[in-house]
Amino acid sequence: MDVLKCLAIFLVVIGHCIQRSYVAMVASTEAFYGDPFFKFIYGFHMPLFMAISGFFFYYTIHKYAFKNVVKSRFLKIIVPIVSWHIIWMIMDGFSNQGNGYTVLTFVAGFLKHYWFLWAIFYCSMIVLLVENFGERRRYLVYALIIVLSVLLPNFFNVERYAYLFPFYLVGYLYCERCRNFEAKHTCLMMFMGGGIFLYFIALGYYDYDDYIYTTGSCVIKDKSLSMEQLYIDLFRILVGILGVVSIYGLSLTSKLIKIPNWITKIGSKTLGIYIIHMFFTPIISELSIGVNYFIIVVEAIVLITISYYITIMLEKNKYLSKLLLGKYT
């Protein structure tokens, strides 16, 4: 799984570099949505991360008691969010001539900042509650949650959490039900990697409105059911599933070759890389000379390398490791 995590974080950083390059090049801050490379990445990279998180959460639930899992989620996710948000706030205050923050803006920023970490937290809490208190009818409960989630308003990133929950659940249930099947039928699972062609075909129909960031997920529009939005939601999930399944199938080929240690090392530091690299992405907007994929890949490699070594340094201090990286063991 560290191979997949390395790939996922690499795609995340590349995606952000593409965004910054377009912002620097053109007046429209949304021009990157039409970029084919950006479209390829954003069709599945966050769903992949969520599926991986759900996969590992299965072991967490079955290893620790309920209260210990809740405590662990707070310490490993919420504490780093708070700590990094304070750092970001201080830096932003300096860069804006110390305009400062109110309690309201602090809370609002805290609840919206690092939205992907919030998505992992919320999804893990939902799964934890269902597994502990609704085990007998859990599949029905999960289905109901997914259906109801598309009725939630597009507010405070709720639409993103609703979109990613099915992928988190798939990762969790896959670990529970299909892990043994994979061990016995690895070749069959690798064959699923061929689905990448279906993914590319689906991307041919993927446009601006299909991004979760542009249209949200709520199917209630003007107090009535929007079939167009429902289609968008279903198509978006289908594209994500095709991408995740294909990439996962292809990743199993790593069993046939020796994986370099640096790949697994990067895959084990994704939290730190995800947070830290965003402090450096504004530099790309200042220095970018256009959208050049070679340069963008180089930028991503540099950002990942810098973020990786900063993460290593933070881990050496037990207090910073706890506050900023959620390392308590």
Phi, psi and omega in degrees: 000335179297331177295315178295320180295322177296315178298316183298314183290328176296318179291323177301312182293319177299317179302316179293325178293321177298315179303310183295325180293319179292319179299323180286333187269321185236162181290323181286127180277001181244010182296333183294340180298337180269356181290127184297322179292318178298318179297317178301317182290312188281354175288337186213349192293319177289319173303323179296314178301319181293320179297320178296317180297317178296322178302310182288334180292335177302316180292323180297312181300320185271000178255330186237157177289161184308307184295329179288326177293317178299314179299317180297319179299318180293315183290323186271343182240306186292317181300312176298323178299313180298313184297313181290327179295322177297316179298314180299320180297317180296314180295319179294324177298318178294318183289342179249034178057033173066039179296335174081177182226151172263170177300321181295314180293328178295312181296316180298317179294321179299319182283341182253336184290145181052053186303329182293324177293323175297321179299316178297318181297308182298315181296320179294323179292321179296312180297319180299315181294316181294317182293332182267331187238353180227032188300323185294327181236035189296323181295322176294319179295316179299316179299319180295320179297317181296317179296314182291333184297329180281358175265350181287147182291155176280084188213133178052041177069012179303323181297328180287321178295319180297320180293321187273342182303315179303326180287322176298316180295320178299317178299318179296310183290329177297316179298323182286316191257328193244357183301317180294324178298319180298317182299326183271337185229049182301320181298320178295319180294322178295325179299331179298338177299337177295345178294354178301332178292320176296324179298316179295323178297314179298323180297336178297338179256000183276121181230192186307316184289347184273352176285139178296334183284341185259325184240354181068203182225349184294126183272359177266112179235124180055043175066021177217163181286127179262108178292330177296316178293322178298318177298316180300315181299314181293318180294320180299317179292320178300314179299317179298317179297315179300318180294313182296312181298317182295311182295322178295316178299317178294326182295335180292344175294344178296342177290342182269348181230164178274122182273128178301146182299328184294333179292313179292328179293316178296319180298335180272357183240027188295326180300309180297317180296317181302316183283311189292322185297335182290342175287340184255345183298329177301335179297326180298321179298326182281327187256349186298140179247013179137179181268096178237115187298324178298313179296320180298318178295319178298316178302316180296318179297318180295314180297318179295318180298313179299313182295323179298312183287329173294320176300316179301316181294319179296324181294338182284343176257120188296330181282313178294325179298321179287312185290321189258338184237357179067027181269107181241003178226000000 
